[in-house]
Amino acid sequence: MGKRYSLRLYLAGAVLARAGDEMSGPALMLAGFALAGSTIEASSLLAGITISAAVGGPVLGTLLDRAARPGRLLAGALAMYATGLGTVLVGLGSLPFTVTILIAVVTGLLGPALSGGWTAQLPRLVRGDHLPRANALDSMTFSVASLAGPALAGAVAQALGAPTAVVVSMMLIAPALPAAWMLPARPDRARGARTTSVISDLAAGMRVIAGRPALARATLTSVLSCVAQGMLTACLPLLGERVLGGAGRGAVLLSCTAVSALLANAVLARFPRSVAPDTIIWAGALVQAVALALATWSQPVVLIVAVLMAGIGEGPQLTALFAIRHREAPERLCGQIFTTGASLKITGFASGAAIAGSVVIWSLPGALALAASVAALAALAFSAIPSPTTAGPA
């Protein structure tokens, strides 16, 4: 770890940026409904800022890999993301809605900076035996953000209005800028070494993700798990209404998942080498499949146990995914692989929510059973790609 940049500063910047990101989606959706008066327009804003991450992630990661001072590029991306949120807010009610949606889509291109863009910098701060614990702590920032962000969005919107919630999400991202800006430069040997084009680097990163079995298995399993997680999230309001007596109580279920994920990762940070990350990837998907199957029973106690179990599967799975990326990604392509992975996961989550949103209208248990099937498929998909030991020497 460098003397001039501590892990604590990294984690503080990461949790602020990610909490602002987690808050921004619900806050924008609430602001869209409050200012535009339409649930369709509100959900379109959330979809616009989410789905474009699939395009922005790989390009942003490649630029981070090529930068001598990636922290400054990361800080610029964070600043532009926060500015984009403010522009969307100003555009609601004052610009044609199609223009506002376009601004949201452009803003969403920078979304992976708040997730994979941060995590890709970790191996340059912490090396050797300290990396597994630092990796677990880093993944815990996602759980903290997913717990605090939506809850803060709802509380601020209720007390001060939905537009203020968007402003608060911007204010959370802003203090993370110095932490990003001060990230250390690459070693001298890495500077000026790029002779290939951005397109060539993009292709190289995709080949690494697809060509390294451990990385390909982890990526495929995690993306399918995110599809299942998106499906569960889409079911939560109706679960809250039918099982817990109020649609708003669905947010409590989401908080339960975040809390259990955080606690599971805290245990993993204490014993970072207790289980191989490759095992945690498929086992986490299997735990989520069982949890989603339990949720179909629609009994209050069973439902709470199910969402707690889902978090136990999600949290360590994310930590294990980061560990595999750190282990398998070449240093020159690390940023691209992390942001591309984040983009795929974001897209998987959004796709799962969209699918379940259609299915849940017809059958809530059917939507949950479908989500359980997707999570089980994620566990099976891990073994569908042969490991290096079974495929023979590379």
N, C-alpha and C positions, 0 to 999 in steps of 0.2 A: 504494500500500500504506500502510495506516495506521501511524503512529509507535508506537502502543501495542500493536499486534498484528502479529506477523511471519508470513510464509509458513511459516517453519520450525516455528513453534508449531502452525499449522494442519495441516501435513503430519505432525508427530509425533502429534497427537491422532487424525488420520484413520487412520494406519497401526496404532496401538494398538487403536482401536475395531474396525477391520476385521479385524485378526488375531484378536481375541477372537471376532468373529462367525464367521469361517471355522473357528475351533477349536471353537466351541460345538456346531455340528451333529454332527460326528463324535464329539465327547466325549459328547454326550447319547445318541447311538446306542449307543456302547460302554457307557455307564452303564446304559442301558435293558436291554441284553443281560445285563450282569453282575448287576444287581439284580432284574430281572424274569425273567431266564432264557429269554426268547423272542425270536427274530429278528423275528417279526411285530410284537411290541410295540416293539422297538427301532426298526424302520423306521417305525412309525407315529408315534413321537415326532419323528423327523426330518421326516416329511411334515407333521406338525401345525405345527411351528414355521416351516416353509418356505412352505406354500401360503397361509396367511392373510395373507401380505405383500401379496397382490393387493388385498385390501380396505383394509388399513391405510395403504398408501402414499399414495393420493390424498388421504385425509382428513388425514394427518399433514402432507403437503406444503402443503395449504391453510391449516392452522393456523400453520405456519411462515411462510407468506407474510403472514398477517394480524398476526403478532406484532411489536411494536415492538422486542423483544429476542429474536430467534429463537434466539440461542445458549443462552439459559436454558431455552427449551422443548426444544431439542435435548439439552441436558445432562439434563433431566428424563426424556426418552425413553430415553437411554442408561442412566440409573440404574434405571428401571423394567424395562428389558430384562435387565440384570444380575440384578436382584431376581427376575425371572421365572425365569431359569435356575436360581437357587438354590432357588426354590419347587418347580420341577419335580423337582430332585434330591431334595429332602426328601420330596416326595410319592411317589417311587418306593418301593414296598414298604410305605408307611405309609398311603397313600390309595387308594381304588378307582382302577383304571387309567383309567377314563373321565374321572374328575376330573383326573387328571394330564395327560391328553391335552388337556382343555379349557384347562388352565393354559398348556400349550405353545402352543396356538392363539392365546390372548390375547397371550402374549409375542411371538409371531411378527408380530402386527400392528405392532409397533414396529421390526421388522427394517430397513425402508427408511431409518430414521434413521441407520443406520451406513453407508449407501451414498449414496443420492441426497440425503439430508438434509444431509450434510456438503458435497457438491460444489456444491449450490445456493448456498452462502454464498461461494464463491470469487470471483465477480465483484465483490463488495463489498470484497474485500481487495486484489485485483490487477486493474488496468485497462490498457486500451490495448495497446501492443506487448508487454507482459510477460505478458498472459493466456495466449497459446498455449503458452509454455514452462511456466507454472505449471499449466496444464491437463494437459500431458503428465506432469509430476511427480505430479500428483494421481492420474492413472490408474495410475501405477507403484505407488502404495500398494496398489492392489487385487492386483497381481501379487505384491508382497512378502507380503501377507496370505494369498493363496491358496497360496503356497509354504510359509510358516512355520506357519500355523494347523493344517492337517491333520497335518503332520509332528510338531508339538509335541503335538497331541492323542494321537497314537499313542505317542510316546515317554513322555509322562507316564503314560498309562494302563498302559503296559508296566512302568514302574518303580514307580509309586506307586498304581496302581489307577485304574479308569475314573472313579469319583466325584471323585477329586482333579483329573482333567483338566477336569471341568466347573468346579470351583472356580478353577483357573488361568485358564480362559477369562474368568470374571468378573473376576479380578484384572487381566487385560489391559485390559478395558473401563474399569475404575475410574479409572486415571490419565488417561484421555481426557476425563473430566468437566470438569476445570478449563479445558482447551483449548476445549471447547465453551462453557462458561459465559462465558468472557471474549471470545467473538466480539463484534465491535462492534455497537452498536445501529443501526437504520436511520436515515437522515437525517431531520431534523425534518419535512421536507415529506412523508415517507411515513407519519408517525404520524397517527392519527385520521382518515385519509382513507377508511376502509372504511365504506361505507354499505350494501353488499350482504350477503346472507346467505352462510353457508358453502355451502349447496346451489348458489346462483348462481355462486359462485366455482369450485366443482367442475365445473359445466357449462361455464363459460368456459374452464377449463383443458383439458377434453376437446375443446372446439371448436378450440382452438389446435393441439393435437396432430394432430387430424384435418384441420384446414383449411389448415395451412401445408405445402405439398408437400415441402419439404426435410426438415422435422421428421417428417412422416408416413412418408416413404421410409426415413429413418434408423431410426425406431422399428420399423417392420415388419421391415426387414432384420436389425436387431440381435436382435429377439425370436426370429425364425426361426433365426438363428445360435445363440442360446442353447439352442433345442430340440436342435439338432445337437450342441452341446457336452454337454448332459445325456445324450444317447444315447451319446456316446463315453465319458463317465465311468462309465455303467452297464456298459460293455463291458470296462473296464480290469482288474477282477479276473480275468476269464476269459482276457483277453489275456495277463496276467502268468503265469497258470498254464500256458497252452498254448504260448506263444511264448518266455517267459523262464524257465520252470521253477519258478514259484511265484506263487500268487495275490497274496501280499503285495508282489511286485515291481510290481504294477499301480500302486501309490502312487508308485513311481519314475518311471513314465511321466507321471503327473500333475505331478510336480515338474519334469520336462523341459519340459512345456508352460508352466509358470509361469516357468521360467528364461528360455526363449526369448522369452516375452511381455515380460518385464522388460527384456531386452537390446534388443528391438526398440523399446520405448518410450523407452529411454535414448538410442538413436540419434535417434528422433523429437523428443525434448526438445532435442537438440543442433541439429536443423534443423527447427524447428516449422512453418515455412511452405514446406517443400520440395514437399509434395503437398497438394492441396485435400482437406479432410476428407470431402467428398461422394464423392470418388473412392476414398478409403481404405475407406469403408464397404462398397461393393460388392466392391472388390478383396479386402478382408479375408475376406469370405464366400467368394469364389472360391478363395482360398488354402486355406481350411479344407476346402472340398469336395475339392480335390485331395489334401490330406493324409489325409482320411478314406478316400478311394478307395485310396491307397497302403497304408493300414493293413490292407486286406482281404487283402494278400499273405501276411500272417502269417509274415514272416521277421524275425529279430531286428534286423538292421541297418536294414532298410527300415522297420520299425515305429518305431524310435527316430527316424529321419529324419522320419517322418510326424508324430509327436507334437511334435517340435521345430518343424516347419512349421506345425502347428496353432496353436502359441503365437505364431508370427510373424504369423499372421492375426488372432488374438484381441486381442493387446495394442494394436496401433495402431488397430484397429477401435473399441475402447473409448474411446481418446483422441479419435478423430474424432467419435464419438457425443457426447461431452461438449462438444466444440467447436461442433457444430451446435446442441446445446441452448442453450449460452451465447449463440450468435449469434441464434437464432430465438425464444427464450422472452422474452416481456415480463417486465420486472423484477417486476411485481406478482404474476406467476404462476410465477416461476422455481422456487420450492420444490416446488410441486405437480407441475410438469412433470418435474422430476428424480426425485421419489419415485414418481410414477406410472410413469415409465419403468423405474425399478428394480424396481417390483412386477411389471410385465409380464415383465421379463427373468427374475426369480426364478421366476415361474410357468412360463415357457417352459422353463427349465432342468429344473424338477421334472417337467413333463409329458414332456419328452424322456427323462429317466431312467426314468420309469414305462413308457413305450412300449417302450424298448429292453430293459428288464428282462423284458418278456414275450417279445419277439422273440428275444432272445439264447439263450433256453432251446432254441429250435428250430434256430437257425443263427447263429453268431457272425459269419461273413462277411456274412450277410444283414442283420444288425443294423447293421454298419458301412456296408454299401452304402446302406441306408436313411438313415443319418445323412449320408452324402455327398450323397444326393439332396436332403435337406432343406437342407443348406448351399448347394447349387447353386440350389435354389429361392429361398433368401434373396437370392442375387446377382441372380436374375432379377426378384424382387419389387421391387428398387430401381427398375428401369426401368419397372415396371408403373404407377407413379404419375408422371404427367407433371411435368416440372420447370416452374418459373415461366416460363422462357424459351420453352418449347414450348407452354404452355397459354395464353399471352397475358398481357397486363397484368392485375394484380389489381384 
